[in-house]
Amino acid sequence: MAKKLELFLTFARISASCFGGGYAMLPFFQQELVEKKGWLTDEELLDLNAVAQCTPGVIAVNTATFCGYRTRGVSGALCATLGILAPPILIVLVISAFFWTYADNPWVQYALTGIRACVCALIINSTVKLYKKAVLDVPTLLIFLGAFVLAAFVGLSPAILVIAAGAVGLARQALRKGADR
């Protein structure tokens, strides 16, 4: 029971202190789940995040659910999911009661501008850390560059990119095995 409560509280703390969605949570996930708790390795977090992006729903919720399941099975998945959802639901309920009244206030706009810039920095930092762990050689660099160009400049669907990258990874492995024979 203590581990399940710890799962709930850990994910509640992450979601209560994080702004900007799933990508902005990556550095928090990495620090809490990998560095502090040791529940996941960097590679496992990368894998969970990749799967979380490929499945329907919110990336942060999916990541929490997968981590909870990895740590404590179905009950752990439920605790982590409730933990990640509870604070935003409460915060959004409170904010929604006041937001539209103050949304045009210049001070609110200035604060939101600063928060958006900070969230971009957090996402870039997380991306750099993930890049160092995921792009290991020339083939993975080529997959990265191809996916980046197709996403940023062509607007190709993330689902198609993920499926294509997975297929390229599988083909690469099949070619390697064929060459080893």
C-alpha positions in Angstrom: 0.0 0.0 0.0 2.9 2.4 0.8 4.3 2.0 -2.7 0.9 2.8 -4.3 0.5 5.9 -2.2 4.0 6.9 -3.1 3.1 6.5 -6.8 0.0 8.6 -6.4 1.9 11.4 -4.5 4.8 11.4 -6.8 2.7 11.9 -9.9 0.4 14.3 -8.1 3.5 16.4 -7.1 4.8 16.3 -10.7 1.5 17.4 -12.2 0.9 20.1 -9.6 4.2 21.7 -10.2 4.4 21.4 -14.0 2.9 23.7 -16.6 2.9 23.1 -20.4 1.7 19.6 -20.9 3.4 16.2 -21.5 6.5 17.5 -23.2 7.1 20.0 -20.4 6.8 17.2 -17.9 9.6 15.2 -19.4 12.4 16.8 -17.3 10.3 16.3 -14.2 9.6 12.6 -15.1 13.3 12.1 -15.7 14.4 13.7 -12.4 11.7 12.0 -10.3 11.2 8.6 -11.9 14.8 7.9 -13.0 17.2 10.0 -10.8 15.3 10.1 -7.5 13.1 7.1 -7.4 15.0 4.7 -9.7 11.7 3.3 -10.9 12.8 3.6 -14.5 16.0 3.8 -16.4 16.6 6.6 -19.0 16.0 4.1 -21.7 12.8 2.8 -20.2 11.5 6.4 -19.8 12.3 7.1 -23.5 10.5 3.9 -24.5 7.5 4.7 -22.3 7.3 8.2 -23.6 7.5 6.9 -27.2 4.7 4.5 -26.6 2.7 7.2 -24.7 3.0 9.4 -27.8 1.8 6.7 -30.1 -1.3 5.8 -28.1 -4.5 7.8 -27.9 -4.8 10.3 -25.0 -2.6 12.7 -23.1 1.1 12.0 -23.2 1.6 12.7 -19.4 -1.3 10.5 -18.4 -0.2 7.7 -20.7 3.4 7.9 -19.3 2.1 7.9 -15.7 -0.1 4.9 -16.4 2.7 2.9 -18.1 5.1 3.8 -15.2 2.5 2.8 -12.6 1.9 -0.5 -14.4 5.6 -1.1 -14.7 6.1 -0.5 -11.0 3.0 -2.1 -9.4 0.8 -3.6 -12.1 -2.9 -2.5 -12.7 -3.3 -1.0 -9.2 -0.1 1.0 -9.7 -1.3 2.2 -13.1 -4.6 3.4 -11.4 -2.7 5.2 -8.6 -0.3 6.9 -10.9 -3.0 7.9 -13.3 -5.2 9.3 -10.5 -2.1 11.1 -9.2 -1.3 12.8 -12.5 -5.0 13.8 -13.0 -6.1 15.0 -9.6 -4.1 18.3 -9.3 -4.8 19.6 -12.8 -8.5 18.9 -12.4 -8.6 20.8 -9.2 -6.4 23.6 -10.5 -8.4 24.0 -13.7 -11.7 24.1 -11.8 -10.4 26.9 -9.7 -8.7 28.8 -12.6 -11.8 28.4 -14.8 -13.9 30.2 -12.2 -11.6 33.3 -12.6 -9.8 33.1 -15.9 -12.3 34.6 -18.3 -12.8 37.5 -15.9 -9.0 38.3 -15.9 -7.8 36.9 -19.2 -7.5 40.3 -20.9 -5.7 41.8 -17.9 -2.2 43.0 -19.1 -0.5 41.5 -16.0 -2.1 38.1 -16.7 -0.9 38.4 -20.3 2.6 39.3 -19.3 2.8 36.4 -16.8 1.5 33.9 -19.5 4.1 35.2 -22.0 6.8 34.5 -19.5 5.4 31.1 -18.7 5.2 30.1 -22.3 8.9 31.1 -22.9 9.9 29.1 -19.8 8.0 26.0 -21.0 9.7 26.2 -24.4 13.1 26.2 -22.6 12.1 23.2 -20.5 11.0 21.4 -23.6 14.3 22.1 -25.4 16.3 21.0 -22.4 14.3 17.8 -22.3 14.7 17.3 -26.0 18.5 17.7 -25.8 18.7 15.1 -22.9 16.4 12.7 -24.9 18.4 13.2 -28.1 21.7 12.2 -26.3 20.1 9.0 -25.2 18.1 8.1 -28.4 20.4 9.2 -31.2 23.2 6.7 -30.9 24.7 6.3 -34.3 24.5 7.5 -37.9 21.3 5.4 -38.8 19.4 6.8 -35.7 20.7 10.3 -36.6 19.2 9.9 -40.1 15.9 8.7 -38.7 15.9 11.7 -36.3 16.7 14.2 -39.1 14.2 12.6 -41.5 11.4 12.7 -38.9 12.3 16.3 -37.9 12.2 17.5 -41.5 9.0 15.7 -42.3 7.3 16.9 -39.1 8.6 20.5 -39.1 8.5 21.3 -42.8 6.1 18.9 -44.4 3.6 18.5 -41.6 3.5 14.8 -41.8 1.3 13.2 -39.2 3.1 12.1 -36.0 1.4 8.7 -36.2 2.8 8.1 -39.7 6.2 9.3 -38.6 6.3 6.9 -35.6 5.1 3.9 -37.6 7.6 4.7 -40.4 10.5 5.1 -37.8 9.5 1.8 -36.2 9.5 0.1 -39.6 12.9 1.6 -40.5 14.2 0.3 -37.1 12.8 -3.2 -37.8 14.2 -3.2 -41.3 17.6 -2.0 -40.0 17.7 -4.9 -37.5 16.6 -7.4 -40.2 19.4 -6.2 -42.5 21.9 -6.5 -39.6 20.8 -10.1 -38.9 21.0 -10.9 -42.6 24.6 -9.5 -42.8 25.6 -11.5 -39.7 24.7 -14.8 -41.3 
